[in-house]
Amino acid sequence: MEQRAGNTQVGGRLTGADIHRYIQSEFGGNYHPDFIYYLLNHMGFSWITSRSKHPKQSIDAQEAFKQIPN
């Protein structure tokens, strides 16, 4: 993740450990790290991940493909 002034993170992935630290710092809650996932599920949150990108992926080739008429 990228770092910005004030220790604010921009981009990247949000992990259970990140949420655990946030709960501890903002609310003073002291949950076991494994319980964070249960807590999020109980609150109605779901775990969504992005699809990984192939290392040889070409954005230029993708844009050219989009220009092909159907």
N, C-alpha and C positions, 0 to 999 in steps of 0.2 A: 504494500500500500504506500501511496505517496504521503509524505508528511508536509504539513503546512504550519505556519506560525501559530503558536498557542496549542500545539499538540493535537490539532484537529486533523483527522484522517479524511482523505478524499480518494474516492475510487477503491478498487479492490473488492475483496469479499468480507462480509461480516460473519464472524464465527461465534460459536457459543462462548468461547473465552472472552471475546470482545464484549458480548452482552453481559457476561458475568462480572467483568471489571466495571462496566457502566452501572449495573445495579448496585454494586458495592460502593462506588464513589458517589452516586447521586442519591441513593435511598438508604444507604447504610445496611442493606440486607446482606446477610451472610449465608448464602445457599451453597450447597455442594455443587461443584461444576457440572456434574452429571444431571442434577435436578433442573438445570436451566432449560434443557430440551423438553422435559415434562411440563415445566411451568409455561413455556411458550405454546406448547400444544394445548394445554388446558385453557389458555387465553384465546385460542382460536387461530393462532399463527400457523403457517405451514412452511416447510423447508423447501425453498426453490433454488435450484442451481442453474447456472448458465451452461450452455453447451460449449465444450472445449473447441479451440481452433486448431486446425492442422498446422504444423510448423512451416509447411511449404505453401500455405494458402497465399493467393495473390488477389489483393483487392482490385487491382487494375483489370485482371481477367474476369472477376465477378461483375464489375461495372460494364465491361464490354459485352458480357453475356446478357445483361439486362437490356441492352440496346437491340438485340436480335428481335425482329418483329415476329409475332405469333401467327 
